[in-house]
Structures are given as structure tokens and as C-alpha cells.
Amino acid sequence: GKGTYPFYMLKEIDEQPTVMRHLISEYADENGAMKVDADIIKAIQASDRIYIIAAGTSYNAGFGAKQMLEDLTNTPVELGVASEWGYGMPLLSQKPFFIFLSQSGETADSRQVLVKTNELGLPSLTVTNVPGSTLSREATYTMLIGAGPEIAVASTKAYTGQIATLAFLAKAVGEAEGNEKAKAFDLVTELSLVAQSIEASLSEKEAIANIVKERLLETRNAFYIGRKQDYYVAMEASLKLKEISYVQCEGFAAGELKHGTISLIEKDTPVIALISNNPEVAAHTRGNVMETVSRGAAAIVIAEEGVAREDDDIVVNAVHPYLSAISMVIPTQLIAYETSLQRGLDVDKPRNLAKAVTVE
Ligand code: F6R
């Protein structure tokens, strides 16, 4: 049950530090060595390209892990929207390995692709929260997120749990490959720091509620912007806000805004910028924020320690860059939750939606 919580979504947001710690105990031993099925590692080592197939939030989680997977496994990673791939696959590499990301393990669009890859005899891994689910049974391998039941329609802990699960996979494969970055990446320590960063963000609920009250309560539209890893988080943040608050929201690559879409900025249009601790791009994203502010936007800046400034609205504790999608998404989950709550909507059961989409 949801205990003292008004909605499952808030409970599930709060559970995320526990999910991170659970994954550490599940996929690493006491000495910090990876506990990932050797057959999965071998299958990925034998492949020349990883294809991640998913829908919605799980698709966004794939992006959150893409850079890390490529860096640590030396294997290119391509993302595919399940509903697009179900009706004609693009030209595949010689030795593809498929990863299906699915909280429920029951998404029909994703299964449609799995049926095809099985027909082609290609190896696959399902990363899911539901043991024994269809996608888990039908794929070659399974890795469980173990986040506990996710009841709210809007997915939160499955997103962060998927990225963390893929981190263990990436490190395990990278170590087997002798990849120096993989060996140097102290995942157990880094993920513990992520859990602490999440806890710090969770203690900012009141501040976030106030930001929502002042700048998001009346609006019909909004933008999330960011570059690189932050762009991927922007896509997930905007999906979440749309889904449960019905605010039309676009997640945009910050530098791409000026190539057309900036014409939508009006007085008080909320523009929420995500700026993680990547000095190479942080200044550029700030420049893009200024461009929108000079056109009347109401900017909200979520910045990570290291590149944060005193007047930023929300500051997130710094984590390893591979894991920043996990920590940076937390304030955006709370923004979506608060916007839905303050608008008096049914946070857990948005209109027109089902938890698992079992039709194509
Ligand atoms: C968004 C959301 C959906 C699901 C999507 C995939 O909050 O819940 O976008 O992420 O339907 O579902 P799974 O991961 O079960 O395949």
C-alpha cells in the first residue's frame, strides 16, 4: 500500500535511494566485484553493436545510459523506439546485441521487436522490473531492476533503476574487455554517492513546491533544455510533466532552440534548464537560458554542484558524470508531481493512460 503517502508516485520517488542500494547488493559483492551473468558479458563482447529498444520513459533511460555503455564497452549503442522498429527494422550491424528496457516487461511494441529478433536468432537481454514477464521469458537473458512494484502510471524508480542496472552491465563488460575507464570506475562508491545525492534532492520538496506554485501553476506550456546527458534528462523530464500535469512541454537540445522553436517563447513561458557538472557545455546552456530570458521566458535553473551559481533555483549534489541522468532527473520528477498535485489532478492515474501498454 501507499502508507501515509497521498500518492504512489511520491512514495516511489522517495524509494529511489533504496533502489540504488539494493542494486549495489544485487550486482556487486562485498569487495565491489561485479556480479553479472558471465554469458551476458560474453554475448556483448561478441557483438559489434548494442541496440536498445524501448518505449516512453524506458526509451529515455536508454539514452541516459548510452554514453556510459559506449565508453565502458567500446561498443556503439543505438536507440530504437519500439513502435517504430516493430514495422521494419533498419539495416543492422553484423553482430547485433539487443537490449529491451521495460519496467513492466509487457509492452506490446517492444515485444513486437523481440519477436523479430528471435526469428532472426539474435541474442537479447531484457532489463525489467517484473520477473517472469513476457519480455523476460522471451529474451535470451534477463537482468532485474528489483525496484519493487511500481504502481503510479508515471514511471520514476524504474527509470533510475534501469540506468543503474545498465551501469553494472557496462562496467562488467568493460572490465572483461580490459577497458581502463571501466576498471577505474568505482561504481559501488559512485552509486552510493548517487543515493546520497537523491536524498539531498528529496529534502528540497518544499522549495520545489514553491517554484511550481510561482512559475508552473498557470502555464499551458513549458520547455526543458539541456545539452548532452542533460538533453536526455530533458526528454524524460518533459514526458513526466506532460503525462501527469497536462502542461504541454518539450525537451529540447539547448543549442537547437534558436533554430526555430525559440519563436514559441512568450512572456512568462517557463524554461527549465538542466546544467550538470560538465564545464564544457554548462556555459553554453547558460547562454541559451539568457536567450530565452531576453525574450520573456521565466527561467528555472537546475544545476549540479561544480557548475552551480548562487542564484540557481535548485542545486543537485555532484555525482560521477556517467550517473548524472539519475541524480538530475530527481528534481524534475518532483516538479511533475507537484504541478499535478497543485492542479488538483489524479497524480497516479492520468487520463487516457494505462500502466502497461499491451496493445500495439
Ligand atoms: C511514462 C511511462 C511510459 C512507460 C512506457 C514503457 O511515465 O510510464 O512512458 O515508460 O509505456 O513501459 P515499460 O517500461 O513497462 O515497457
Residues whose N, C-alpha, C, O or C-beta is under 5 A from the ligand:
A	BS01	F6R	A55 G56 T57 S58 L101 S102 Q103 S104 G105 T107 V153 A154 S155 K355 V357
